[in-house]
Amino acid sequence: MITTINISLPGTMYADAKKVVAKNKYASISELFRDALRRLLYPNLTVNGFTPEFEEEVLRRANDPKNEVFEWDGKTPFTDFILSHPPKLKSK
């Protein structure tokens, strides 16, 4: 469910927000506000929107070459894809 809200901004703040939208390539001012609110409400998420632990695991796997290559189909939720391909432990 999406809820629409209206806010009032001083003209200078609106102009500054438009500059940030352009500089950071947000799709809209709404996306800028969603991102800002997300960062305020969920400060433990990374810039990519993941928990630090999940992002660390993704990066670890990306930097750990294996003989097997798993390609995400773009349809399965990404977290489900990552969790369904657990790393294989190397024997010593």
N, C-alpha and C positions, 0 to 999 in steps of 0.2 A: 504494500500500500504506500502510495506517495501522498504526502500532505503538502499543500502549497501555503507558503506564508508570504507576507509582505513586510518589508522593512523600509524605514526612511533613513537616508544618509545625507550628511552635508554634501554639497556639490564637490568640494575638494576631495572628500573621502571617496566619492563615487569615481572621480577622475583618476585618483590614485589606484583604485581597484581595477579600473579598465587597463591601466598601464601594466599592472601585475598580471592580468589575464593575458595580455599580448606578450609580455616578456616570457612568461612561463608556459605559454601555449595551452592555457585552459580553454575548453570549448565555450565557456560562458562565465559570467559573473556568478551564476548559481553554482557552477562546479568549483569555483574558487571558494565560495562560502561553505560548500559541503566539505571540501578538503580542510579548510581552517577549523570547522566545527569537529570534524573527525579527529584532527590532531589535538584539539582541546579535550574532547571526551575520552579519547583512547590514546593517551600519550605514550604507551608502551609499544605501539605499532611502528614499524619501520616506514621509511619513505614509500616503500612499495606496498604498504598496507598489510604486511604480514607480522606475525609475532616474531621477535628476534630469534627465537629458537627455530621456528619454521624456516625463516630466511637463511639462517646459518646452515641448516641441513640442505637446503636447495643449493647454496653456494658450495658447500662441501662436496656434494655429489657432482656438481658441474666441474669441479677441479680434480676429481678422482677418476681418471680414465679407466674404463673397463672394456673388456672385449665385447660386451653386450651394449647395444644402443637401444634406448627406449624413446620412441617419439610420441609426444602428446598429440592426440587426435583433434584437440581443439573443442571437443564436444563434452567429454567427461570433465566434471569439475576438477580444476587443477590440483587442489589439495587431495582429492581422491586418487588421482593419477600418481602423485608423488608417494602417497602412503601405500599404494598397491604395488609399488616396486621397491621393496625394502633393499637396502644395501646388503650385498653378500659379504660375510666376514672372510677375511683372508686367513688361510691357515699359516701358522708359523713354521 
